[in-house]
Amino acid sequence: MKRFKIAVFHPKLVVGGGSEVCAVWIIEALKDDYEVSIITSDCLDFGLLNNAYFSNLKVSEVSLIKVSIPNWLKNRFNALRGALLTSFCRKKASEFDLMISTYNAMDFGRRGIQYIVDFSFEDKLRRELDKGLKGSRRLLYMRSPLRWIYLKACERIARSSRKGWSRNITIANSKWTAGIMERSFGARPEVVYHPVPGEYPIVNWEEKENGFICMARMVPEKGIEKAIEILRRLRERGFDLHLHLLGRADDKHYVDYLNSLCKKHSSWLFMEGLVLGKDKLKFITQHKFGISGRPNEPFGIAVAEMVKAGSIVWVPDGGGQREIVGHKDLIYSSIEDAVRKIEKALKDDAMQTSLRGHLNMQSELFSVDKFKLIIQDLVSQFFKDYEIK
């Protein structure tokens, strides 16, 4: 029986992000039944990926196709880098039976599968949804004749079009993401929540620290300073709470700003940086509470991880993270609203017990086994349709 050849594309498979979890576990779901190749712009460290995402990828099971990207492009000019990667994938598409993009829309020049994880591929939506962009980054993404020319040039390099990627089977990481895809592009994606891998230690609630975790890549749009301000105000009201910041340092200026806040509030605010694998699971299960400051988060795997760890987690009223917590008392509309709702829960043990029970049920939405089965069924159906045609 023929083993179909599949190429899974992800621009950078580095640890510390949510989309990388999906890419790794899509490969895990398919590697036994298909010949799987990974197309990416970096060398892969399977040991590091396996440690971070609890996968079991082996060099003997998948092939690596590395796209050569100039050093000066690796951390800047995202649209140009994306155009070069798209162009490469279009050229490679004829060598495979199926192309899968695990990072947003991509025109392969033929029908494939694409997983929408954010809206960085659409400039207008990026500006509307990433309200946290500040300073030079905000200026870079502003509408201007120069940016229009730049993006048009990138489109020509990629030879990509909306009509082209609209042929793909589209999946989205939340109902919120799917809704925007439908309203903006007329697409109707299937919703497939990110998997949350790993065996979380069981810690009795009474033994957990009376503290908060905020996990996010350290960039301005994540709104980490908002979480800090919420905790500061709760402490002003007499609650003995502390906050740990976990995440990959992706913006030096923003990290410097957060470090200055940690220095100012050194008795209760702690910078932990990037914590991975079992160390991360152990760390977050030792704390009772979690918080997100990012509005319009398309999914929010850090929130899902804290929920699976047994924490009570509060999130802003916007994005897919509302679907993760699924409770009005855990969704806040402003800093003041967050302080009010968290204070109410902190004063009510019965309410905390109820919220924990609710979130425990929510955590079942992010099963790795469920994710693998959905991906396997989608790919199987793709090839059934492929054979019919």
N, C-alpha and C positions, 0 to 999 in steps of 0.2 A: 504493500500500500504506500502511495506517495506521501512523503512528509513535506507539507507545505513550508515554504520559506517565508519567514516574517522578519521585518526590520522594525525595531522599536527605536524611535528617535526621541532624544532628550538633549537639550542644548548643553547642559553641564550636570553631570551626576556627582555632585558634591554633597557632603553630609550637612545637615542642619536646616533643611527646608521641607515643606509639606509635599510639593509636587514630586520630589525625589522618592518619597515613600511609595507613591503610586507607580512610578516607573519601575522601581525594583520589584514590587509585588505583581505587576503585570508580567514582567519577565518570569518571575517565579511561577505564575499561573500557566504559562505557555511553554516553558522550556522542555517539559517531558514529552509533549505531543508534536512539537514543531521544531524546525531548524530556526533558531532565534539568533539574530544579530542585533547588536546595539550600535546605533549611530550617535556619536557625541563628539564634542570638541575637546575633551580632556582625556588624559590617560585615566584608567579606572583602577581603583584600589579595592578589590573585592573584599579583602579582609576588613577594611574600614567600613565599607557599606554594610557588610553582614553584621558587624558589631553594632552599628548605629540603628539598623532597621530590622534586626533579628531574622534576616534572610539566610539563604544557604546557596548563594551563587558560586559557581566554580568556573574557572577558565575553560575547562574541558566541555562545559555545557553550552556556552554562548560564544559567539564570535564578536570581536570588537572592530568597528570601522571608525577610525578616528579622523575627524575633519580637521584639516590644518587651517588654523586661524592665526593671523599675525598677532604678535604679542601686544601691539598697541591697540588692538581691538578687543582684547579679552575682557576688559572691565569698563568699556565705554562704547558709545555709538551702538546701542543695543539693536536699533532697527537695521543698521547696516550689517551687523553680525548675523542677525536673524535672516536677512536677505541672502547672505552667502550660504548659510546652513540650508535654507529652503531650496536654493538653486542646486546644492549638492544632492539633497534628497530627491529632487525631481530627476536628476541624472541617474541616480541609483535605482529608482523605482522599478524599472524594467527587469531588474535582477531578482525581484522578490514577488511572491504571490500576494503579499499584504504589507502595506506600510501603516504603522501606528505612530501618531504623535501623542506623546504623553505630556506635552506642554503646549496646549492651545491649538488654534486653527492652523492648518497647513495645506496648501495646494500641492499635492503630489503629482499633478498631471493625470491622475486617475483616481478612482474611488478607493478610499482607505477608511481608517478610524481615527478620530481625534478626541482628546480628552480636554475639555475646557476647564482650566483651573483658576484663571484670572482674565483680566481684559487688557493686558499689556499689548496685545496684538491690534487693538483698535484705539487710535490716538484720542478720539473724542471721548470715548468711554473712560479711558484712563484719566483724563483731566476731570471728568465729572465725578468719578468714584474715589480717586485717590486725593481726598481733601487734605491729607496730612503732608503732602509734598510741600517742602519749604525751601527758601533760599535759592541757591544756584540750580537745584534739581527742578524746582517749580519753573524757573525761567527757561530751562532747557525744553520743557514740555509745553510751553505756551504756544498758542497759535501765532504764526508769523509767516510772512512770505518765504523766509529762509527755511523754516521748518517744513513748509509745504513742498518746496523744491527738493529738500533732502529726502522726505518720505516718498515722493514720486520717483526719485532716482533709485531708492531701495526697491520699490515695486518693480521697476524695469529690470533690476539685477535678479530679483527673485523669480520673475515671470509668473507671479502669483496673482490670483484674483479672488474676489468673494464668490463669484460663480464657481470657480474651481474648487474651493474648499467646501462649498455648500453641498457638493456631491457626497461628501464623506458621511459615514455613520458618526453621529456626534453624541458624546456623553458629557455630563456636567457634574461637578463635585457637590452641588447643592440645588435645591429647588429655586433658591434665589438666583443663582447663576443661570439656571435653565430659563427662568422667567425673563431675564435680561436678554438672553439669546433669542428667545421667541419675540419679544417686543422690538428688538433692534434689527434682527436679521430674518425673522420668520421661521427660524429653526425650532424644532421640538426635540431637544435632547432627552435621552434617558438619564435619570439621576442615579449616580453611583457614588456613594459617600466614600471618602478616603478610608483605607483600612488603618487600624491602630494596632500594630504588632507588639509582641512582647508579653511576658508573664509578669504581671504586677504583684509585688509582695503584698501580703495581707497584713495590715496594721490596724489594730483596734482604734476606734475613734478617740478614745480617752488618752491613748498613748501618742497621738499625733501632736505636732507643734501647733500652737495657736497663731499660725502665720500664713501668709499669702505667697503664692508663686505667680510671677508674670513671665511667660515664655513667649519669645518672639525674636525674629531677626531684628537686629538693632539698626533700624532705619526710621526716619521721622514719621512715615505714614502709619507705623504701628502704634503711635500714640502712647508710648510707654510712660511719658511724663504725666499723662492723665491718670494712669493707675497709681502713680506715686502721689499725686495730689489727693486722690480719693483716700488713700491710706493715711496721709498726713492729717486730713480733716477728721478721720475716725479716731486717730490718736488724740487729737485735740479734745475730742468728746470723752476721753478717758479710757479708751480701749487699748490694752497692751498688745499691740500687733506689730509684726515685722513683715518685711517684703524682700523676696529674693528675685533678682533679675537674671533669667537664663536665656541664652540665645547667641547666635552667630553675629560677630561684629562686622556688619556690612557697610557701615558709614562711619568713618573715623571721627568726623566732626560731631556727629550725634552721640557716639560712644563717649567722646570727651565731655560732652554736656551731661550725659547720664552719670559719668564718674564724678563730676563736680557736685551733682545732687547727692550721690552716695557719700561723698566727703562731708557735705553739709549736714546730712542726716545719718551719720555713721553708726549711731546707736541702734538703728532699726532698718536701714536700707542697705542691701548687700548686692554687689555685682559678682555673679558667679561665672558669667561668660558661657561658652559652649560646653554643655555637659551631654554626654552621649550614652547610648546603650543601657546596660544594667545600672550604671551609676545614676543616670537620669531617672529611671524608674524608681530606684530606691529613694532618691532625693525628694521627688514630688509626692510619693506615698507617705512621706513623713510629715506632710503639712495638710492642714484641714481645708484650706481655701485657695482658690485661684481667681485670677482676674485678667481680662483683656481690655486694652484701650483702643483697639483698632476699629474704626467704623467701616462698614462696607467690606468686611473680610469675606471673600468668596466662600471659604469653608472655615478654616481655623483649626488645623490639626492639633495645635498646642492645646486648644480648649478641649478637644476630644480626648487627648492624652490625659489631661488633668481629671476629666470626668471619669475616664476608665480607672484612674488611680484612686478614685473614691473621694475626690475633693468636691466641695461645693464651689461652683464657678459662676462669676458674674460677667456679662458681656454687653457691649453697646447694642442699641436698637438699630441694627443695620447689618445686612449680609447673611451668609449661611450659618454663622455661629449661633444665631437664634434657634435654628433647627437642631443644633447639638444639645443645647440646654433645654429647650422646649417648655419653658415655664416663665410666666409673666414676672414672678418675683426675682428672677435671675437675669432680667433684661432691663438695662437702664437707658434713659433718654438724655441724661446730663450728669455732670459730676454731682450735683445736688441730689438728683434722683438716686444715683448709685449709693451715696452716703446714707440716704434715708432707708433704702431697701436692705443694705448690708447691716446697718444698725438694728433694724427690726429682726433680722435673722440671728444676729449675735446675741440678742436678748431673749431668744425663745428657743430652748433646747428641743421642744416638740417640733417646731418648724424645721429645725436643722435635720432632725430624723426623717421627716417627711420629704424634704428636698433630696436627701441622700438616697432614699428609696426610689424616688422618681428618676434621679440621674443614673442610678444603677441599671434601670430598665433602658434608659436612653443609650447607655454604653453598648448595648447589644447591636445597635445599628452599624457599628464600626468593626464588625467581625472580619478578620482576615479570610477565614474560610468562605464567608458569604461573598466577599469581594472577588476572590479567585473564581468561584462558581459563575458569577455574573460575567466576568471577563471571558471565561472559557466558553460560555453559552453564546456570547456576542460574536466571538471569533468563529465558532462552529457554524453559526447561522450565516455569517459572512461567506464562508466557503460553500455552504449549501446553495446559497443564491448564486455564487460564483460558478458552480458546476452546472446549475440550471441554464445560466446564460451562455 
